[in-house]
């Protein structure tokens, strides 16, 4: 979807005013239909695939300062792209996008975080191998240019005012202005957080899978918490990244109950979220006079950040960036729960209803929360007992099991 560099005021006014109907029920039904057709599969895939987006913080090794796109960071990416045959493509976000020969991509996040986006894989082993090899290349070549890449959920050293917004294209500038009307959590999320996002197809019941993943999100956050320190201080939180997400905007984050029609629920969520336009005032999408064309709706949907995001597959956004030597743990756990029908049903029976409060508890206490610890133990037991050997619990769960440190 193309985005006008001039801003939202320049979006074309298409003749198909697809949501602006005087009949609110008809308008809402059209939105739900779009969500159902574009975001949710109705049947599981016989050959499901899995992918991941690995984000890494980048700092200059000698000074410890955040690496800059107009300095070492940009020089390194240009060099490694030329050496390894990456194709560079301009983007509207303010930095090039690099495409690797294998179809993967390397991009930057607004604060200069480096993101490796894999292609979809048919097995967890293939995905893990891809991530390990690609991460090794990134770390090695970055180090040669004086850059250290860190797999941690939030910048442990710098305060927000030390990290500029490095990508100033229209999308990120609008988001930065919008989030600042709420507080510092949004700008902190954009500039200083890193996660391991796992993209997975449902293999069996897509709606049950949607429900299970939403209900599992707080447990997964607690299990793989890796962002206790921020701005040189111990925050006291197991995942300060996750707490930041909880605080940035309740209208476009969180988890879903999954007990009803997910397309209707997600459409309602999207219609009620404010449209991030060029400037305040910001109104709910369903009330905004500019909400008249489908391209604008697609842009709006891309600015929603729930813990599990439907995109024709499910994008899990609830996990901190974890140490690279442990990257297989969350990947194999999630795949074992989703791709084994018995495990999926057992997880469905185990997990309580989705709960935003549980997200906050997971962020603050991790597995020191007894309820989350018991659920984590249950999920590991289910995943380990599938019989296919996909997931093996290598660590005994206890309150000190943490990727922080």
C-alpha positions in Angstrom: 0.0 0.0 0.0 1.5 3.3 -1.1 1.6 6.2 1.5 1.6 9.8 0.4 4.7 11.6 1.7 2.7 14.8 1.9 0.5 13.4 4.7 -2.9 12.1 5.2 -4.5 15.3 3.9 -3.3 14.2 0.4 -4.9 10.7 0.4 -7.2 10.2 -2.6 -10.9 10.6 -2.0 -12.1 7.4 -3.7 -15.6 7.1 -5.0 -16.2 3.9 -3.0 -17.1 5.4 0.3 -17.0 2.0 1.8 -17.4 2.8 5.5 -19.1 6.1 5.5 -22.6 4.8 5.5 -25.5 6.5 7.4 -26.4 3.0 8.5 -23.9 2.3 11.3 -24.7 -1.4 11.3 -24.1 -1.7 7.6 -20.8 0.2 7.9 -19.6 -2.0 10.8 -20.7 -5.1 9.0 -18.6 -4.0 6.0 -15.6 -3.5 8.2 -16.0 -6.9 9.8 -16.3 -8.5 6.3 -13.0 -6.9 5.3 -11.3 -8.2 8.5 -12.7 -11.6 7.9 -11.6 -11.8 4.3 -8.2 -10.2 4.8 -7.0 -11.0 8.3 -8.5 -14.3 9.5 -8.2 -17.8 7.9 -11.4 -19.9 8.1 -9.6 -23.2 7.9 -6.2 -24.4 9.2 -3.4 -25.0 6.7 -2.3 -28.6 6.0 1.2 -27.3 5.5 1.5 -24.4 7.9 4.5 -22.1 7.9 6.4 -20.1 10.5 8.5 -17.1 10.3 10.1 -14.5 12.7 11.1 -10.9 12.9 14.2 -10.4 15.0 14.9 -6.9 16.4 18.3 -5.9 17.7 19.5 -2.7 19.4 22.5 -1.1 17.8 25.1 0.9 19.7 28.6 2.2 18.8 31.0 -0.1 20.6 33.5 2.6 21.6 31.2 5.3 22.9 28.2 3.3 23.9 26.0 5.8 22.1 23.0 4.7 20.0 24.3 4.0 16.5 23.1 6.5 13.9 21.8 6.0 10.5 23.8 9.0 9.3 26.9 7.5 10.8 28.2 4.0 11.4 24.8 2.3 11.2 24.2 3.6 7.7 27.7 2.9 6.5 27.6 -0.7 7.9 24.3 -1.5 6.2 25.4 -0.2 2.9 28.6 -2.1 3.1 27.1 -5.5 4.1 24.4 -5.1 1.5 27.0 -4.5 -1.3 29.2 -7.3 -0.1 26.4 -9.9 0.2 24.3 -9.0 -2.8 21.4 -7.4 -0.9 19.1 -5.3 -3.0 18.3 -1.9 -1.6 14.9 -0.3 -2.0 13.8 3.2 -0.9 10.9 3.4 1.5 8.6 6.1 2.8 9.8 5.5 6.4 13.1 7.3 6.1 15.6 4.5 5.6 16.3 1.9 2.9 14.9 -1.6 3.0 17.3 -4.3 2.1 16.2 -7.6 0.5 18.5 -10.6 0.8 18.9 -13.3 -1.9 16.9 -15.7 0.2 13.9 -13.4 0.2 14.3 -12.1 3.8 14.6 -8.4 4.6 16.7 -6.2 6.8 15.1 -2.9 7.9 15.4 -0.3 10.6 13.0 0.6 13.3 12.4 4.3 14.3 15.2 4.5 16.9 17.8 2.7 14.8 16.9 -0.9 15.9 17.9 -3.4 13.3 15.2 -5.9 12.2 15.7 -9.1 10.3 12.5 -10.4 8.8 12.7 -14.1 7.7 10.8 -15.7 4.9 8.1 -18.2 5.9 9.5 -21.7 6.7 7.9 -25.1 6.7 9.6 -26.2 9.9 11.0 -24.7 13.1 14.4 -26.2 12.5 14.7 -24.4 9.1 13.6 -21.1 10.7 16.0 -21.4 13.6 18.9 -22.2 11.3 18.0 -19.2 9.2 17.8 -16.9 12.2 21.1 -18.2 13.7 23.0 -17.9 10.5 21.6 -14.4 9.6 22.1 -13.1 13.1 25.7 -14.3 13.1 26.3 -12.4 9.8 24.8 -9.3 11.2 26.7 -9.5 14.5 30.0 -10.2 12.8 29.8 -7.5 10.1 28.4 -4.9 12.6 31.3 -5.6 14.9 33.8 -5.0 12.1 32.2 -1.5 11.7 32.4 -0.8 15.5 28.7 -1.6 16.2 27.4 -3.9 18.9 24.0 -5.5 18.3 22.1 -6.4 21.5 19.3 -9.0 21.7 17.4 -7.4 24.7 13.9 -6.2 25.0 14.6 -2.5 25.8 17.6 -0.2 25.8 19.3 -0.9 29.2 21.5 2.2 29.1 20.0 5.3 27.5 17.1 7.5 28.6 14.5 8.5 26.0 15.9 12.0 25.4 19.2 10.4 24.4 17.7 8.5 21.5 16.4 10.6 18.6 13.7 9.6 16.2 16.0 8.4 13.3 13.2 7.5 10.8 11.2 10.6 10.1 9.1 9.5 7.2 5.4 10.4 7.4 4.2 7.3 9.2 6.7 7.5 12.1 6.5 11.3 12.5 2.7 11.0 12.8 3.0 8.1 15.3 5.5 10.0 17.4 3.3 13.1 17.6 0.2 11.0 18.4 1.8 8.9 21.1 3.3 12.0 22.8 -0.3 13.2 23.4 -0.6 10.2 25.7 2.8 10.0 27.4 6.3 8.8 26.9 5.5 5.1 26.5 4.8 5.4 22.8 8.0 7.2 21.9 9.9 4.9 24.1 8.4 1.9 22.3 9.2 3.3 18.9 12.8 4.2 19.7 14.1 1.8 22.4 12.3 -1.6 22.3 13.2 -4.8 20.6 11.2 -8.0 20.3 11.1 -11.4 18.8 7.9 -11.5 16.7 6.8 -15.0 15.7 4.5 -15.3 12.7 2.7 -18.6 12.5 -0.1 -20.2 10.4 -2.8 -22.2 12.2 -2.6 -25.9 11.4 -6.0 -26.9 12.7 -8.8 -24.7 14.1 -7.9 -21.1 13.3 -10.4 -19.6 15.7 -9.3 -21.8 18.6 -5.7 -21.0 17.7 -6.5 -17.2 17.8 -8.1 -17.7 21.3 -5.2 -19.8 22.6 -2.5 -17.4 21.5 -4.3 -14.4 23.0 -4.8 -16.2 26.3 -1.2 -17.4 26.2 0.3 -14.0 25.5 0.8 -13.0 29.1 2.4 -16.4 29.9 4.8 -16.1 27.0 5.8 -12.6 28.1 6.6 -13.8 31.6 8.5 -16.9 30.3 10.8 -15.0 28.1 11.1 -11.7 29.9 14.4 -10.0 29.0 14.2 -6.3 29.7 14.6 -5.5 33.4 17.1 -2.7 33.1 16.3 0.7 31.5 18.3 3.9 31.3 21.0 2.5 33.6 18.6 1.5 36.3 16.8 -1.6 37.5 13.1 -1.0 36.8 12.0 -3.8 39.1 10.0 -5.2 36.1 10.6 -8.6 34.5 9.8 -7.0 31.1 9.9 -3.2 31.0 9.3 -3.5 27.2 6.0 -5.3 27.8 5.0 -2.7 30.4 5.8 0.1 27.9 3.5 -1.6 25.4 0.7 -1.8 28.1 1.0 1.9 28.7 1.3 3.4 25.2 -2.3 3.4 24.1 -5.0 1.1 25.4 -7.2 1.8 22.4 -4.8 0.0 20.0 -3.1 -2.6 22.2 -4.0 -5.6 24.4 -5.5 -9.1 24.0 -8.8 -10.4 22.7 -11.3 -12.6 24.5 -11.8 -14.9 21.5 -15.0 -16.4 22.7 -17.2 -14.8 20.0 -16.7 -13.9 16.4 -13.0 -12.7 16.2 -13.7 -10.7 12.9 -16.5 -8.8 14.6 -14.4 -8.2 17.7 -11.3 -7.1 15.8 -13.3 -4.8 13.5 -14.9 -3.2 16.5 -11.4 -2.7 18.0 -10.2 -1.1 14.8 -13.2 1.2 14.4 -12.9 2.4 17.9 -9.1 3.1 17.7 -8.1 6.7 16.9 -6.9 7.4 13.4 -3.3 8.6 13.6 -3.6 11.6 11.3 -1.3 14.6 10.7 -2.2 16.4 13.9 -4.6 16.5 16.8 -7.5 16.3 17.4 -7.5 12.5 17.0 -10.9 10.8 16.7 -12.0 7.2 16.5 -11.8 5.8 13.0 -15.5 5.3 12.8 -16.0 9.0 13.6 -13.3 10.6 11.5 -14.5 12.5 8.4 -11.4 11.3 6.5 -12.2 7.6 7.0 -13.8 7.2 3.6 -11.5 5.0 1.5 -10.2 1.5 1.8 -6.5 2.5 1.5 -6.8 4.7 4.6 -8.5 1.8 6.4 -5.6 -0.5 5.6 -3.1 2.1 6.8 -5.1 2.5 10.0 -5.2 -1.3 10.6 -1.4 -1.3 10.3 -1.1 1.1 13.3 -2.9 -1.3 15.6 -0.5 -3.2 17.9 -2.3 -6.0 19.9 -0.2 -8.8 21.5 -1.5 -11.1 18.7 -2.1 -9.4 15.3 -4.1 -11.2 12.6 -2.6 -10.8 9.1 -3.8 -13.9 7.3 -1.5 -15.6 9.8 -0.9 -14.8 13.5 1.8 -12.4 14.5 2.8 -12.8 18.1 4.2 -9.5 19.5 4.4 -10.4 23.2 8.0 -11.7 23.5 11.1 -9.7 24.3 14.2 -10.1 22.1 16.0 -13.0 23.8 19.6 -14.0 23.7 20.4 -15.5 20.4 21.6 -18.8 21.8 18.1 -19.3 23.3 16.1 -18.2 20.3 14.8 -21.7 19.6 12.9 -21.8 22.9 9.9 -19.6 22.2 9.8 -20.7 18.6 9.6 -24.4 19.3 7.2 -23.9 22.2 4.7 -21.9 20.2 4.9 -24.2 17.2 4.4 -27.3 19.4 1.3 -25.8 20.9 -0.2 -24.6 17.6 0.7 -27.4 15.2 -0.3 -30.4 17.3 -4.1 -30.7 17.5 -4.1 -32.4 20.9 -1.7 -29.8 22.3 -3.8 -27.0 21.0 -6.9 -28.4 22.6 -5.1 -29.1 25.9 -3.8 -25.5 25.9 -7.3 -24.3 25.2 -8.6 -26.2 28.2 -5.7 -24.9 30.4 -5.6 -21.2 29.8 -8.0 -18.7 31.5 -9.8 -16.0 29.6 -7.6 -13.3 28.0 -6.9 -10.5 30.5 -5.1 -7.1 30.1 -4.4 -7.2 33.8 -2.4 -10.4 33.3 -0.3 -8.6 30.7 0.6 -6.0 33.3 1.4 -8.7 35.9 3.6 -10.5 33.4 5.5 -7.4 32.6 6.0 -6.5 36.3 6.5 -9.8 37.9 7.3 -12.4 35.2 7.3 -15.9 36.6 7.4 -14.6 40.1 3.6 -14.3 39.6 2.4 -17.7 40.9 -0.5 -18.0 38.5 1.6 -17.2 35.5 4.3 -19.7 36.7 1.8 -22.5 37.0 0.4 -21.7 33.5 3.9 -21.6 32.1 4.6 -25.0 33.6 1.4 -26.4 32.1 2.2 -25.1 28.6 5.7 -26.5 28.8 4.3 -29.9 29.9 1.8 -29.9 27.0 4.4 -28.9 24.4 6.9 -31.5 25.7 4.4 -34.3 25.6 3.3 -34.0 22.0 5.6 -36.9 21.0 7.1 -35.2 18.0 10.1 -33.9 19.8 9.5 -30.4 18.5 9.8 -28.8 22.0 12.0 -30.0 24.8 12.0 -28.0 28.1 15.7 -27.4 28.6 15.3 -25.4 31.8 13.4 -26.2 34.9 10.7 -23.5 35.5 11.2 -21.6 38.7 10.8 -17.9 39.6 14.5 -17.2 38.7 14.1 -18.6 35.2 14.7 -15.4 33.3 16.4 -14.2 30.2 17.4 -11.0 32.0 20.8 -10.5 33.4 
